[in-house]
Amino acid sequence: MADLKVNLCGLELDNPVIPASGTFGYGNEFRFYYDINILGSFVFKGTTKDARFGNMTPRIAETPSGMLNAVGLQNPGIDAVVKTELPKIEKFFKKKVIANISGFSVDEFVYCTEKINSCDNVGIIEINISCPNVHGGGISFGVSPESAAEVTKAVKAVAKKPVFIKLSPNVTDITEIALACEVAGADGLSLINTLIGMRFNLRTRKPILANNTGGLSGPAVFPVALRMVWQVANAVKIPVMGMGGVSTAEDVIEMMIAGASAVQVGAANLVNPYVCKEIIEALPEAMAKYRINSLSELKK
């Protein structure tokens, strides 16, 4: 019998399949399609200190083999998530979830981390360092080893749960950022976030997205994600959650061969709400095809 179990910093998962932040909401809508307790876990919507409406519309654009999004971290704010959303999740999801935290200053990351510490059904904190640093000229925390390390160190100083830093692919050398986070105390890393892209309306000759640019996700980014996961997994000693264009059981296996300890599924959820269920159900057959008895044996 195929062994799908994986371990993330002491958190035992029935399988490595985890819907990614921003593509699964708080799980409530998806639970009416299937029993989401079959998932390894799920990452809920990116959460900030204050409530955010997000960017102006249009904020989604289709692309060949993918999509662009510039949603802008729409969420009700950390207090509402702790008070309302997480208690709701606890009623229908019996496993630990992963909290995705975003911030526009180091203080905001710390504030949100301290708030989420008290939530028993949060097993891991994922820190999104792709946000612009409002006190640093608007440049993303994730493009500088120094800034990435600063956020990691500050969050780890207050966190009572394992911390995974979610890395941006929009850098010259992602291993440099990864190593800086590891040295600063990160328990693990998540990658990749979306690649920056844009589309134009040929009739108006203007960008389709109101934000002009957006994040590219979907199958188009899978080879890039694999390369970066492989690079980072070979550079650090902490676990990696891989993501970027994953949509099949074979993609999950390939991502784990590259070095991922678990795999997040993002844009595919927006195309097919059953995709994670289908991947989990297809994994045993795919493993048998490639003579894999246990997914843990793929871990380097």
Secondary structure as GFF3:
##gff-version 3
##sequence-region A 1 300
A	DSSP	beta_strand	6	8	.	.	.	ID=ss1
A	DSSP	beta_strand	11	13	.	.	.	ID=ss2
A	DSSP	beta_strand	17	19	.	.	.	ID=ss3
A	DSSP	three_ten_helix	30	32	.	.	.	ID=ss4
A	DSSP	three_ten_helix	36	38	.	.	.	ID=ss5
A	DSSP	beta_strand	60	63	.	.	.	ID=ss6
A	DSSP	beta_strand	66	69	.	.	.	ID=ss7
A	DSSP	alpha_helix	78	80	.	.	.	ID=ss8
A	DSSP	pi_helix	81	85	.	.	.	ID=ss9
A	DSSP	alpha_helix	86	92	.	.	.	ID=ss10
A	DSSP	beta_strand	97	102	.	.	.	ID=ss11
A	DSSP	alpha_helix	106	116	.	.	.	ID=ss12
A	DSSP	beta_strand	122	128	.	.	.	ID=ss13
A	DSSP	three_ten_helix	141	143	.	.	.	ID=ss14
A	DSSP	alpha_helix	145	156	.	.	.	ID=ss15
A	DSSP	beta_strand	163	166	.	.	.	ID=ss16
A	DSSP	alpha_helix	174	183	.	.	.	ID=ss17
A	DSSP	beta_strand	188	191	.	.	.	ID=ss18
A	DSSP	beta_strand	195	197	.	.	.	ID=ss19
A	DSSP	beta_strand	200	201	.	.	.	ID=ss20
A	DSSP	beta_strand	206	207	.	.	.	ID=ss21
A	DSSP	beta_strand	214	217	.	.	.	ID=ss22
A	DSSP	three_ten_helix	219	221	.	.	.	ID=ss23
A	DSSP	alpha_helix	222	233	.	.	.	ID=ss24
A	DSSP	beta_strand	240	242	.	.	.	ID=ss25
A	DSSP	alpha_helix	249	257	.	.	.	ID=ss26
A	DSSP	beta_strand	262	265	.	.	.	ID=ss27
A	DSSP	alpha_helix	268	271	.	.	.	ID=ss28
A	DSSP	alpha_helix	275	289	.	.	.	ID=ss29
A	DSSP	three_ten_helix	295	298	.	.	.	ID=ss30
###
